[in-house]
Amino acid sequence: MGSQPPEQPNAGSGERMRVIVVETDSSLRENLSTAFSRRGHTVTPVDSTDEAVRWIKSGVVDLVVADLPNASFGDRAILKSIHAQRRPIPLVITTNGKPVDLRELLGPIRADTLACPFSDESIDDAIERVQAQQQLHGDTLKILPYLTEIVRFVIPSRVEFLDGVLNHLTNRLVQLGFLRPESIDVVVALDEAIVNAIKHGNGYDAAKLVTIEAEFSAARALFTISDEGPGFREQDVPDPCAPENLLRPSGRGLLLIRSIMDEVSYNSTGNVLTMVKYSETRRDHGSSSIQ
């Protein structure tokens, strides 16, 4: 392939991106290149590792679409060149539709997947996710593997503070890649947990405090919600799925929290709730480094 990278970086790609399509199958390479070109992006089809690395190192690539079926030397060379760039470069991996375990191969690099056959809808969705990710995360993508951030609120048992706490935590969850902007499930679980602490734990007593602590790292968000109430035994809460309890509201909040969060546990007293949510963007890719 004889194309040469331009001498100057593509300043602010906006809605249009400079895309390289690294695909060993010539037919798929042509089809993908055409699909991205039709959407107004500048596309360069690439059929060799050396050329892909040369384009990535040139600093002008906004998106890499690549077929990386194996943890081969060539695959690793492409990934290492992506990881070495000062500006994060999004990666979309094409697959044959079968489940692919890329955790060891990808390491700290984030990637989306595009399953063959490639529909217009799946390509549009992948482009939208890539652009949203870059807009929201920026340089955070580079430092996230080395980040541990702790956020702590201690509030009176009054619901008027709830929206402010949730808005702050939601912004951090999106910014750090734990959930997508359109996702609300984690926020719903947090809302339920904090309301339970205010209402059932402290009985709306403003003299009693609710502590909300969130610890963010590369792989997970850990939340601890504690109140100053007497606590409870989870086994004493009626099973909301039992026929006799279907019309009773009690217990539904705990069921909702467990259905959303990846891990949920209480302390022995029952006034400290711990919840874990693993990053959506890292759930399938692990955290090992590229060697």
Backbone as CSV, one residue per row, in Angstrom:
resi,resn,N_x,N_y,N_z,CA_x,CA_y,CA_z,C_x,C_y,C_z
1,MET,0.867,-1.185,0.000,0.000,0.000,0.000,0.898,1.227,0.000
2,GLY,0.666,2.144,-0.940,1.635,3.215,-1.109,1.285,4.517,-0.464
3,SER,0.172,4.618,0.248,-0.225,5.893,0.833,0.765,6.330,1.879
4,GLN,0.950,7.640,1.979,1.869,8.194,2.963,1.089,9.009,3.983
5,PRO,1.451,8.930,5.250,0.804,9.771,6.255,1.059,11.234,5.954
6,PRO,0.065,12.094,6.135,0.294,13.522,5.925,1.286,14.061,6.922
7,GLU,1.897,15.183,6.581,2.961,15.718,7.425,2.422,16.369,8.687
8,GLN,1.208,16.914,8.639,0.655,17.589,9.800,-0.484,16.775,10.391
9,PRO,-0.590,16.747,11.732,-1.686,16.035,12.362,-3.030,16.602,11.942
10,ASN,-4.040,15.763,11.981,-5.402,16.178,11.664,-5.952,16.963,12.843
11,ALA,-6.036,18.257,12.702,-6.392,19.122,13.823,-7.890,19.035,14.098
12,GLY,-8.238,18.459,15.257,-9.623,18.409,15.690,-10.528,17.696,14.717
13,SER,-10.582,16.393,14.796,-11.330,15.612,13.826,-12.825,15.884,13.871
14,GLY,-13.356,16.332,15.018,-14.776,16.595,15.121,-15.586,15.378,14.729
15,GLU,-16.567,15.603,13.837,-17.406,14.509,13.389,-16.697,13.623,12.371
16,ARG,-15.665,14.140,11.710,-14.955,13.363,10.710,-13.621,12.897,11.275
17,MET,-13.268,11.671,10.953,-12.050,11.086,11.495,-11.164,10.572,10.370
18,ARG,-9.864,10.514,10.674,-8.929,9.825,9.786,-8.808,8.394,10.304
19,VAL,-9.258,7.458,9.498,-9.387,6.063,9.917,-8.419,5.206,9.111
20,ILE,-7.730,4.287,9.786,-7.013,3.246,9.057,-7.721,1.920,9.328
21,VAL,-7.928,1.161,8.268,-8.582,-0.143,8.351,-7.525,-1.208,8.116
22,VAL,-7.169,-1.931,9.180,-6.129,-2.961,9.114,-6.853,-4.309,9.047
23,GLU,-6.898,-4.884,7.867,-7.695,-6.095,7.659,-6.986,-7.002,6.672
24,THR,-6.782,-8.255,7.068,-6.070,-9.198,6.197,-6.931,-9.668,5.039
25,ASP,-8.235,-9.718,5.230,-9.144,-10.140,4.171,-9.428,-8.936,3.270
26,SER,-9.034,-9.027,1.990,-9.149,-7.886,1.085,-10.597,-7.457,0.881
27,SER,-11.510,-8.424,0.841,-12.915,-8.092,0.642,-13.481,-7.327,1.837
28,LEU,-13.180,-7.820,3.052,-13.638,-7.127,4.250,-12.981,-5.754,4.362
29,ARG,-11.707,-5.698,3.997,-10.988,-4.429,4.063,-11.650,-3.388,3.164
30,GLU,-12.006,-3.813,1.973,-12.649,-2.904,1.025,-14.034,-2.497,1.510
31,ASN,-14.794,-3.462,2.026,-16.150,-3.165,2.491,-16.142,-2.196,3.671
32,LEU,-15.239,-2.440,4.624,-15.153,-1.538,5.773,-14.682,-0.149,5.363
33,SER,-13.693,-0.091,4.486,-13.185,1.199,4.023,-14.287,1.991,3.332
34,THR,-15.057,1.322,2.508,-16.166,1.977,1.809,-17.216,2.472,2.796
35,ALA,-17.516,1.641,3.805,-18.543,2.006,4.785,-18.151,3.259,5.563
36,PHE,-16.900,3.346,5.991,-16.453,4.525,6.733,-16.332,5.734,5.815
37,SER,-15.915,5.527,4.568,-15.807,6.637,3.607,-17.171,7.243,3.321
38,ARG,-18.180,6.390,3.182,-19.533,6.884,2.913,-20.036,7.791,4.021
39,ARG,-19.500,7.613,5.206,-19.921,8.424,6.349,-19.073,9.684,6.497
40,GLY,-18.277,9.988,5.497,-17.526,11.239,5.478,-16.157,11.189,6.112
41,HIS,-15.683,9.989,6.512,-14.382,9.881,7.143,-13.290,9.638,6.096
42,THR,-12.091,10.084,6.385,-10.951,9.845,5.516,-10.362,8.491,5.887
43,VAL,-10.371,7.554,4.949,-10.025,6.169,5.249,-8.813,5.722,4.444
44,THR,-7.893,5.045,5.121,-6.747,4.420,4.466,-6.776,2.929,4.760
45,PRO,-6.981,2.087,3.732,-6.918,0.640,3.941,-5.473,0.180,4.083
46,VAL,-5.227,-0.703,5.051,-3.866,-1.157,5.352,-3.867,-2.685,5.415
47,ASP,-2.863,-3.305,4.808,-2.818,-4.769,4.813,-1.549,-5.329,5.433
48,SER,-0.772,-4.488,6.116,0.446,-4.996,6.750,0.661,-4.332,8.093
49,THR,1.295,-5.070,9.003,1.592,-4.535,10.334,2.511,-3.333,10.260
50,ASP,3.538,-3.416,9.432,4.515,-2.321,9.334,3.846,-1.023,8.916
51,GLU,2.954,-1.104,7.928,2.294,0.112,7.469,1.341,0.651,8.528
52,ALA,0.644,-0.257,9.232,-0.262,0.183,10.287,0.509,0.920,11.379
53,VAL,1.640,0.362,11.786,2.453,0.992,12.824,2.968,2.348,12.349
54,ARG,3.345,2.425,11.073,3.858,3.690,10.532,2.784,4.775,10.589
55,TRP,1.557,4.423,10.236,0.470,5.387,10.303,0.185,5.810,11.745
56,ILE,0.152,4.848,12.653,-0.139,5.165,14.051,0.933,6.080,14.636
57,LYS,2.185,5.772,14.347,3.282,6.580,14.877,3.328,7.973,14.274
58,SER,2.708,8.156,13.113,2.713,9.476,12.478,1.900,10.497,13.268
59,GLY,1.022,10.013,14.141,0.248,10.913,14.992,-0.953,11.545,14.323
60,VAL,-1.393,11.017,13.185,-2.506,11.633,12.455,-3.758,10.757,12.447
61,VAL,-3.709,9.622,13.113,-4.818,8.670,13.071,-5.803,8.951,14.209
62,ASP,-7.090,9.031,13.864,-8.134,9.245,14.866,-8.814,7.949,15.288
63,LEU,-8.712,6.906,14.464,-9.362,5.639,14.772,-8.645,4.512,14.027
64,VAL,-8.405,3.410,14.742,-7.847,2.199,14.135,-8.928,1.124,14.154
65,VAL,-9.262,0.619,12.977,-10.188,-0.515,12.846,-9.343,-1.698,12.398
66,ALA,-9.268,-2.737,13.216,-8.293,-3.789,12.941,-8.840,-5.173,13.223
67,ASP,-8.351,-6.117,12.424,-8.610,-7.535,12.633,-7.458,-8.089,13.461
68,LEU,-7.731,-8.369,14.755,-6.677,-8.865,15.648,-7.125,-10.204,16.238
69,PRO,-7.147,-11.247,15.425,-7.708,-12.519,15.900,-6.817,-13.269,16.868
70,ASN,-5.513,-13.013,16.823,-4.582,-13.790,17.641,-3.603,-12.865,18.340
71,ALA,-3.033,-13.362,19.420,-2.006,-12.588,20.133,-0.663,-12.748,19.420
72,SER,-0.643,-12.375,18.146,0.557,-12.565,17.335,1.515,-11.402,17.511
73,PHE,2.714,-11.559,16.965,3.708,-10.497,17.032,3.183,-9.234,16.357
74,GLY,2.527,-9.428,15.191,1.991,-8.281,14.483,0.918,-7.567,15.269
75,ASP,0.012,-8.342,15.902,-1.030,-7.742,16.720,-0.429,-6.915,17.848
76,ARG,0.562,-7.474,18.493,1.191,-6.779,19.620,1.923,-5.519,19.160
77,ALA,2.514,-5.562,17.986,3.214,-4.382,17.471,2.238,-3.235,17.251
78,ILE,1.058,-3.553,16.712,0.044,-2.525,16.494,-0.448,-1.966,17.825
79,LEU,-0.716,-2.848,18.784,-1.214,-2.401,20.077,-0.180,-1.589,20.843
80,LYS,1.069,-2.008,20.773,2.121,-1.261,21.466,2.286,0.133,20.861
81,SER,2.134,0.254,19.550,2.250,1.565,18.926,1.075,2.459,19.313
82,ILE,-0.125,1.866,19.469,-1.277,2.635,19.942,-1.044,3.111,21.374
83,HIS,-0.591,2.192,22.216,-0.401,2.513,23.632,0.692,3.561,23.839
84,ALA,1.644,3.627,22.930,2.780,4.539,23.091,2.452,5.980,22.715
85,GLN,1.308,6.200,22.077,0.986,7.549,21.627,0.562,8.433,22.790
86,ARG,0.972,9.676,22.716,0.598,10.614,23.769,-0.907,10.889,23.753
87,ARG,-1.466,10.965,22.555,-2.903,11.166,22.420,-3.581,9.812,22.263
88,PRO,-4.545,9.482,23.127,-5.206,8.176,23.030,-5.858,7.981,21.663
89,ILE,-5.662,6.805,21.067,-6.261,6.469,19.781,-7.287,5.363,20.006
90,PRO,-8.543,5.598,19.662,-9.555,4.547,19.822,-9.260,3.368,18.900
91,LEU,-9.681,2.189,19.337,-9.476,0.957,18.579,-10.799,0.209,18.485
92,VAL,-11.152,-0.182,17.263,-12.304,-1.046,17.037,-11.786,-2.350,16.444
93,ILE,-12.083,-3.468,17.097,-11.601,-4.770,16.648,-12.725,-5.493,15.919
94,THR,-12.436,-5.934,14.709,-13.418,-6.694,13.955,-13.345,-8.165,14.362
95,THR,-14.513,-8.789,14.482,-14.583,-10.197,14.879,-15.517,-10.938,13.927
96,ASN,-15.481,-12.237,14.003,-16.353,-13.056,13.155,-17.692,-13.370,13.816
97,GLY,-17.983,-12.663,14.893,-19.249,-12.868,15.588,-19.178,-13.829,16.748
98,LYS,-18.089,-14.585,16.861,-17.918,-15.510,17.971,-17.295,-14.775,19.157
99,PRO,-17.560,-15.253,20.389,-16.956,-14.615,21.562,-15.432,-14.630,21.467
100,VAL,-14.809,-13.482,21.785,-13.358,-13.352,21.702,-12.844,-12.851,23.047
101,ASP,-11.869,-13.554,23.622,-11.254,-13.137,24.880,-9.972,-12.396,24.547
102,LEU,-10.001,-11.069,24.698,-8.861,-10.237,24.317,-8.176,-9.605,25.524
103,ARG,-8.476,-10.110,26.719,-7.951,-9.461,27.923,-6.437,-9.439,27.958
104,GLU,-5.816,-10.586,27.702,-4.362,-10.642,27.772,-3.720,-9.807,26.680
105,LEU,-4.325,-9.811,25.508,-3.761,-9.086,24.384,-3.870,-7.574,24.556
106,LEU,-5.027,-7.091,25.001,-5.275,-5.657,25.020,-4.612,-4.947,26.180
107,GLY,-4.531,-5.594,27.339,-3.973,-4.922,28.501,-4.769,-3.662,28.812
108,PRO,-4.090,-2.512,29.019,-4.780,-1.282,29.409,-5.468,-0.563,28.262
109,ILE,-5.333,-1.053,27.045,-5.954,-0.391,25.899,-7.441,-0.687,25.881
110,ARG,-8.245,0.342,25.647,-9.684,0.158,25.517,-10.021,-0.122,24.062
111,ALA,-10.985,-0.976,23.844,-11.371,-1.299,22.480,-12.845,-1.625,22.413
112,ASP,-13.443,-1.272,21.287,-14.799,-1.682,20.979,-14.700,-2.844,20.001
113,THR,-15.801,-3.528,19.764,-15.789,-4.634,18.809,-16.855,-4.406,17.754
114,LEU,-16.594,-4.930,16.565,-17.502,-4.830,15.439,-17.599,-6.211,14.818
115,ALA,-18.763,-6.836,14.955,-18.917,-8.229,14.529,-19.337,-8.317,13.068
116,CYS,-18.740,-9.254,12.366,-19.074,-9.551,10.982,-20.296,-10.476,10.957
117,PRO,-21.267,-10.275,10.073,-21.309,-9.263,9.000,-21.600,-7.873,9.550
118,PHE,-20.976,-6.865,8.964,-21.047,-5.509,9.474,-22.290,-4.801,8.930
119,SER,-23.246,-4.537,9.782,-24.452,-3.827,9.367,-24.217,-2.322,9.484
120,ASP,-25.027,-1.546,8.778,-24.929,-0.090,8.874,-25.157,0.365,10.311
121,GLU,-26.108,-0.275,10.974,-26.413,0.114,12.352,-25.238,-0.153,13.282
122,SER,-24.577,-1.316,13.141,-23.465,-1.638,14.026,-22.274,-0.703,13.784
123,ILE,-22.050,-0.320,12.531,-20.962,0.608,12.228,-21.271,1.989,12.799
124,ASP,-22.505,2.456,12.624,-22.894,3.755,13.174,-22.770,3.763,14.697
125,ASP,-23.185,2.666,15.333,-23.088,2.581,16.794,-21.630,2.619,17.244
126,ALA,-20.761,1.900,16.533,-19.343,1.883,16.901,-18.729,3.272,16.769
127,ILE,-19.050,3.982,15.685,-18.533,5.340,15.487,-19.032,6.266,16.588
128,GLU,-20.310,6.150,16.915,-20.880,6.996,17.962,-20.200,6.743,19.304
129,ARG,-19.952,5.479,19.632,-19.304,5.159,20.909,-17.873,5.678,20.947
130,VAL,-17.161,5.535,19.825,-15.775,6.005,19.770,-15.714,7.516,19.969
131,GLN,-16.565,8.246,19.270,-16.532,9.701,19.376,-16.971,10.175,20.754
132,ALA,-17.967,9.509,21.328,-18.407,9.871,22.676,-17.316,9.584,23.693
133,GLN,-16.644,8.455,23.534,-15.567,8.089,24.451,-14.440,9.104,24.416
134,GLN,-14.047,9.526,23.222,-12.965,10.496,23.103,-13.360,11.838,23.680
135,GLN,-14.602,12.244,23.447,-15.058,13.526,23.946,-15.120,13.538,25.466
136,LEU,-15.568,12.434,26.045,-15.762,12.379,27.485,-14.477,12.106,28.249
137,HIS,-13.650,11.200,27.705,-12.534,10.697,28.493,-11.217,11.408,28.204
138,GLY,-10.924,11.675,26.925,-9.680,12.350,26.598,-8.467,11.667,27.195
139,ASP,-7.602,12.470,27.818,-6.345,11.948,28.352,-6.539,11.057,29.570
140,THR,-7.737,11.023,30.133,-7.994,10.129,31.263,-7.751,8.684,30.880
141,LEU,-7.957,8.353,29.603,-7.733,6.990,29.140,-6.303,6.538,29.390
142,LYS,-5.362,7.468,29.303,-3.959,7.111,29.479,-3.599,6.894,30.938
143,ILE,-4.191,7.663,31.833,-3.786,7.595,33.236,-4.663,6.671,34.072
144,LEU,-5.813,6.240,33.519,-6.741,5.434,34.311,-6.124,4.182,34.918
145,PRO,-5.243,3.446,34.212,-4.663,2.247,34.836,-3.857,2.543,36.102
146,TYR,-3.509,3.797,36.322,-2.658,4.154,37.464,-3.426,4.983,38.499
147,LEU,-4.736,5.065,38.342,-5.553,5.940,39.171,-6.242,5.187,40.297
148,THR,-6.217,5.763,41.493,-7.135,5.400,42.567,-7.684,6.705,43.115
149,GLU,-8.989,6.853,43.043,-9.627,8.106,43.468,-10.693,7.789,44.498
150,ILE,-10.706,8.528,45.581,-11.690,8.326,46.649,-12.529,9.590,46.799
151,VAL,-13.844,9.429,46.745,-14.791,10.524,46.946,-15.626,10.186,48.172
152,ARG,-15.786,11.155,49.068,-16.484,10.877,50.338,-17.435,12.022,50.658
153,PHE,-18.682,11.672,50.928,-19.682,12.627,51.391,-20.177,12.177,52.760
154,VAL,-20.359,13.128,53.648,-21.013,12.879,54.933,-22.153,13.891,55.035
155,ILE,-23.388,13.414,54.917,-24.538,14.319,54.818,-25.545,14.045,55.925
156,PRO,-26.324,15.072,56.311,-27.451,14.827,57.221,-28.485,13.943,56.532
157,SER,-29.329,13.325,57.302,-30.319,12.399,56.751,-31.499,13.163,56.153
158,ARG,-31.200,13.888,55.077,-32.221,14.676,54.372,-32.046,14.456,52.874
159,VAL,-33.147,14.186,52.192,-33.076,13.832,50.770,-32.708,15.013,49.897
160,GLU,-32.742,16.234,50.418,-32.434,17.408,49.601,-30.988,17.401,49.098
161,PHE,-30.117,16.622,49.756,-28.720,16.559,49.327,-28.473,15.436,48.316
162,LEU,-29.492,14.618,48.081,-29.308,13.403,47.297,-28.916,13.687,45.847
163,ASP,-29.607,14.613,45.184,-29.331,14.869,43.770,-27.920,15.386,43.549
164,GLY,-27.453,16.232,44.440,-26.086,16.748,44.308,-25.044,15.646,44.410
165,VAL,-25.245,14.734,45.368,-24.326,13.605,45.528,-24.362,12.711,44.293
166,LEU,-25.565,12.388,43.832,-25.703,11.503,42.679,-25.130,12.130,41.411
167,ASN,-25.349,13.418,41.218,-24.808,14.090,40.034,-23.288,14.039,40.018
168,HIS,-22.677,14.272,41.181,-21.217,14.236,41.253,-20.694,12.835,40.957
169,LEU,-21.293,11.828,41.575,-20.834,10.457,41.371,-21.070,10.003,39.933
170,THR,-22.203,10.414,39.357,-22.485,10.043,37.969,-21.447,10.626,37.024
171,ASN,-21.103,11.891,37.223,-20.090,12.524,36.373,-18.766,11.784,36.436
172,ARG,-18.372,11.360,37.623,-17.102,10.640,37.758,-17.200,9.250,37.129
173,LEU,-18.331,8.588,37.299,-18.510,7.253,36.718,-18.421,7.298,35.196
174,VAL,-19.024,8.316,34.594,-18.968,8.452,33.138,-17.568,8.852,32.694
175,GLN,-16.992,9.835,33.363,-15.670,10.324,32.986,-14.615,9.232,33.068
176,LEU,-14.719,8.358,34.044,-13.730,7.306,34.237,-14.087,6.017,33.506
177,GLY,-15.199,6.019,32.786,-15.522,4.887,31.930,-16.229,3.729,32.599
178,PHE,-16.816,3.955,33.779,-17.510,2.864,34.456,-18.916,2.649,33.897
179,LEU,-19.458,3.639,33.258,-20.732,3.473,32.590,-20.830,4.487,31.464
180,ARG,-21.683,4.175,30.514,-21.878,5.055,29.367,-22.868,6.154,29.751
181,PRO,-22.805,7.303,29.036,-23.665,8.435,29.428,-25.141,8.095,29.480
182,GLU,-25.584,7.168,28.617,-27.003,6.847,28.585,-27.407,5.836,29.660
183,SER,-26.440,5.278,30.387,-26.744,4.267,31.400,-27.227,4.930,32.685
184,ILE,-28.259,4.371,33.290,-28.770,4.938,34.541,-28.875,3.895,35.639
185,ASP,-28.574,2.628,35.343,-28.835,1.579,36.319,-28.024,1.767,37.598
186,VAL,-26.736,2.094,37.472,-25.905,2.267,38.666,-26.412,3.437,39.500
187,VAL,-26.843,4.498,38.834,-27.373,5.661,39.538,-28.649,5.277,40.293
188,VAL,-29.466,4.448,39.681,-30.692,3.979,40.348,-30.346,3.191,41.607
189,ALA,-29.344,2.330,41.517,-28.933,1.533,42.682,-28.376,2.424,43.789
190,LEU,-27.563,3.405,43.410,-27.017,4.330,44.404,-28.130,5.132,45.071
191,ASP,-29.064,5.602,44.281,-30.205,6.344,44.807,-30.961,5.493,45.830
192,GLU,-31.239,4.258,45.467,-31.978,3.351,46.362,-31.199,3.121,47.657
193,ALA,-29.885,2.908,47.545,-29.079,2.621,48.726,-29.017,3.813,49.678
194,ILE,-28.858,5.007,49.123,-28.747,6.203,49.975,-30.095,6.535,50.607
195,VAL,-31.165,6.405,49.835,-32.501,6.647,50.388,-32.789,5.657,51.519
196,ASN,-32.413,4.400,51.341,-32.614,3.414,52.406,-31.879,3.824,53.681
197,ALA,-30.650,4.332,53.522,-29.876,4.753,54.695,-30.536,5.939,55.395
198,ILE,-31.056,6.878,54.600,-31.721,8.055,55.171,-33.053,7.673,55.830
199,LYS,-33.834,6.872,55.104,-35.193,6.568,55.549,-35.237,5.451,56.584
200,HIS,-34.729,4.301,56.215,-34.846,3.134,57.096,-33.734,3.090,58.146
201,GLY,-32.529,3.521,57.754,-31.415,3.476,58.698,-31.520,4.543,59.767
202,ASN,-31.618,5.816,59.341,-31.606,6.935,60.286,-32.983,7.531,60.543
203,GLY,-34.017,6.995,59.899,-35.377,7.458,60.166,-35.585,8.932,59.891
204,TYR,-34.929,9.459,58.875,-35.020,10.880,58.507,-34.546,11.815,59.621
205,ASP,-33.793,11.311,60.563,-33.286,12.134,61.671,-32.068,12.920,61.169
206,ALA,-32.235,14.232,60.966,-31.169,15.055,60.398,-29.943,15.139,61.309
207,ALA,-30.118,14.785,62.589,-28.969,14.794,63.498,-28.071,13.589,63.265
208,LYS,-28.592,12.595,62.570,-27.795,11.414,62.230,-27.251,11.555,60.819
209,LEU,-26.066,11.012,60.594,-25.368,11.228,59.336,-25.365,9.974,58.467
210,VAL,-25.322,10.210,57.177,-25.124,9.144,56.194,-23.791,9.410,55.496
211,THR,-22.959,8.382,55.437,-21.651,8.506,54.789,-21.665,7.724,53.481
212,ILE,-21.312,8.417,52.418,-21.233,7.796,51.091,-19.796,7.899,50.619
213,GLU,-19.177,6.761,50.430,-17.783,6.755,49.975,-17.673,5.938,48.689
214,ALA,-16.990,6.504,47.702,-16.757,5.817,46.429,-15.259,5.757,46.180
215,GLU,-14.779,4.567,45.845,-13.371,4.392,45.493,-13.297,3.900,44.046
216,PHE,-12.685,4.714,43.197,-12.561,4.390,41.783,-11.138,3.946,41.477
217,SER,-11.014,2.834,40.784,-9.716,2.391,40.272,-9.936,1.953,38.830
218,ALA,-8.905,1.408,38.198,-9.002,1.087,36.779,-10.095,0.068,36.486
219,ALA,-10.282,-0.880,37.374,-11.162,-2.004,37.067,-12.537,-1.919,37.706
220,ARG,-12.684,-1.124,38.786,-13.957,-1.178,39.504,-14.248,0.118,40.235
221,ALA,-15.536,0.288,40.552,-15.984,1.336,41.466,-16.562,0.648,42.684
222,LEU,-16.051,0.996,43.864,-16.502,0.394,45.119,-17.229,1.466,45.926
223,PHE,-18.472,1.196,46.304,-19.288,2.155,47.056,-19.578,1.595,48.445
224,THR,-19.460,2.463,49.442,-19.816,2.103,50.810,-20.812,3.133,51.326
225,ILE,-21.996,2.674,51.712,-23.046,3.549,52.236,-23.301,3.132,53.683
226,SER,-23.105,4.040,54.617,-23.292,3.697,56.034,-24.189,4.726,56.716
227,ASP,-24.956,4.251,57.679,-25.826,5.135,58.448,-25.568,4.915,59.938
228,GLU,-26.247,5.693,60.781,-26.045,5.610,62.221,-27.236,4.948,62.915
229,GLY,-27.994,4.181,62.149,-29.151,3.487,62.707,-28.768,2.168,63.354
230,PRO,-29.739,1.460,63.875,-29.485,0.196,64.587,-29.133,-0.963,63.665
231,GLY,-29.373,-0.798,62.354,-29.075,-1.875,61.417,-30.222,-2.854,61.295
232,PHE,-30.005,-3.911,60.543,-31.050,-4.925,60.345,-30.381,-6.217,59.884
233,ARG,-31.163,-7.279,59.865,-30.674,-8.539,59.318,-31.324,-8.747,57.961
234,GLU,-30.508,-8.919,56.948,-31.040,-9.027,55.593,-31.989,-10.215,55.459
235,GLN,-31.709,-11.290,56.227,-32.562,-12.475,56.131,-33.958,-12.231,56.707
236,ASP,-34.125,-11.132,57.478,-35.442,-10.815,58.015,-36.317,-10.057,57.027
237,VAL,-35.723,-9.580,55.938,-36.492,-8.839,54.935,-37.296,-9.830,54.104
238,PRO,-38.603,-9.623,53.950,-39.426,-10.560,53.176,-38.938,-10.682,51.740
239,ASP,-38.979,-11.893,51.220,-38.594,-12.126,49.834,-39.659,-11.523,48.918
240,PRO,-39.313,-10.457,48.152,-40.339,-9.807,47.322,-40.824,-10.676,46.170
241,CYS,-40.101,-11.769,45.884,-40.496,-12.663,44.796,-41.458,-13.756,45.255
242,ALA,-41.610,-13.906,46.570,-42.544,-14.910,47.088,-43.974,-14.492,46.767
243,PRO,-44.831,-15.445,46.422,-46.215,-15.106,46.016,-46.949,-14.237,47.027
244,GLU,-46.755,-14.514,48.308,-47.491,-13.772,49.332,-46.980,-12.336,49.490
245,ASN,-45.798,-12.032,48.888,-45.218,-10.693,49.046,-45.229,-9.880,47.761
246,LEU,-45.877,-10.381,46.726,-45.809,-9.714,45.428,-46.367,-8.293,45.450
247,LEU,-47.341,-8.030,46.303,-47.955,-6.707,46.378,-47.357,-5.847,47.483
248,ARG,-46.349,-6.355,48.173,-45.716,-5.595,49.253,-44.451,-4.917,48.739
249,PRO,-44.230,-3.636,49.073,-43.045,-2.931,48.585,-41.765,-3.330,49.305
250,SER,-41.866,-3.884,50.495,-40.686,-4.190,51.298,-39.775,-5.191,50.592
251,GLY,-38.497,-4.874,50.565,-37.507,-5.793,50.009,-37.189,-5.582,48.546
252,ARG,-38.010,-4.812,47.842,-37.788,-4.630,46.406,-36.522,-3.812,46.129
253,GLY,-36.216,-2.875,47.024,-35.018,-2.060,46.836,-33.749,-2.892,46.872
254,LEU,-33.681,-3.820,47.831,-32.504,-4.686,47.937,-32.386,-5.585,46.709
255,LEU,-33.533,-6.077,46.241,-33.520,-6.916,45.042,-33.024,-6.126,43.834
256,LEU,-33.453,-4.880,43.724,-33.019,-4.017,42.623,-31.518,-3.780,42.678
257,ILE,-31.006,-3.468,43.863,-29.573,-3.212,44.019,-28.764,-4.437,43.616
258,ARG,-29.192,-5.596,44.060,-28.452,-6.826,43.737,-28.507,-7.141,42.242
259,SER,-29.593,-6.759,41.580,-29.704,-7.044,40.155,-28.820,-6.116,39.319
260,ILE,-28.443,-4.970,39.873,-27.659,-3.981,39.127,-26.174,-4.091,39.423
261,MET,-25.825,-4.173,40.692,-24.421,-4.195,41.081,-23.820,-5.594,40.904
262,ASP,-22.506,-5.640,40.729,-21.823,-6.920,40.535,-21.572,-7.642,41.854
263,GLU,-21.372,-6.884,42.930,-21.179,-7.470,44.258,-21.914,-6.597,45.269
264,VAL,-22.602,-7.235,46.223,-23.342,-6.514,47.259,-23.180,-7.257,48.575
265,SER,-22.865,-6.517,49.656,-22.740,-7.157,50.967,-23.008,-6.126,52.070
266,TYR,-23.430,-6.637,53.244,-23.649,-5.806,54.426,-22.677,-6.224,55.522
267,ASN,-22.413,-5.289,56.439,-21.642,-5.663,57.620,-22.531,-6.457,58.561
268,SER,-21.952,-6.951,59.641,-22.702,-7.831,60.546,-23.866,-7.113,61.222
269,THR,-23.741,-5.806,61.420,-24.814,-5.041,62.058,-25.937,-4.731,61.073
270,GLY,-25.570,-4.522,59.817,-26.573,-4.228,58.804,-26.750,-2.753,58.530
271,ASN,-25.817,-1.921,59.021,-25.921,-0.486,58.740,-24.806,0.017,57.823
272,VAL,-24.055,-0.876,57.210,-23.032,-0.516,56.233,-23.210,-1.419,55.011
273,LEU,-23.495,-0.804,53.890,-23.702,-1.515,52.631,-22.505,-1.281,51.721
274,THR,-21.944,-2.359,51.186,-20.833,-2.272,50.242,-21.282,-2.812,48.892
275,MET,-21.025,-2.041,47.831,-21.430,-2.421,46.480,-20.247,-2.230,45.526
276,VAL,-20.128,-3.138,44.575,-19.045,-3.063,43.594,-19.646,-3.109,42.195
277,LYS,-19.160,-2.219,41.336,-19.518,-2.251,39.921,-18.234,-2.235,39.107
278,TYR,-18.083,-3.219,38.234,-16.901,-3.284,37.385,-17.101,-2.401,36.157
279,SER,-16.004,-1.847,35.670,-16.053,-0.926,34.552,-16.643,-1.595,33.321
280,GLU,-17.610,-0.944,32.667,-18.188,-1.485,31.441,-17.151,-1.553,30.331
281,THR,-16.307,-0.537,30.252,-15.340,-0.492,29.163,-14.129,-1.362,29.406
282,ARG,-13.947,-1.875,30.661,-12.811,-2.739,30.941,-13.239,-4.147,31.331
283,ARG,-14.550,-4.353,31.437,-15.065,-5.639,31.906,-14.557,-6.804,31.079
284,ASP,-14.460,-6.605,29.752,-14.082,-7.706,28.862,-12.620,-7.688,28.460
285,HIS,-11.852,-6.693,28.973,-10.510,-6.542,28.454,-9.417,-6.706,29.502
286,GLY,-9.788,-6.869,30.776,-8.781,-7.137,31.799,-7.878,-5.936,32.036
287,SER,-6.756,-6.161,32.745,-5.866,-5.059,33.085,-4.402,-5.429,32.976
288,SER,-4.071,-6.521,32.285,-2.672,-6.890,32.147,-1.998,-6.017,31.110
289,SER,-0.679,-5.875,31.206,0.067,-4.996,30.320,0.521,-5.738,29.079
290,ILE,0.728,-4.968,28.005,1.271,-5.517,26.764,2.779,-5.676,26.920
291,GLN,3.259,-6.830,26.630,4.696,-7.093,26.774,5.389,-6.921,25.437
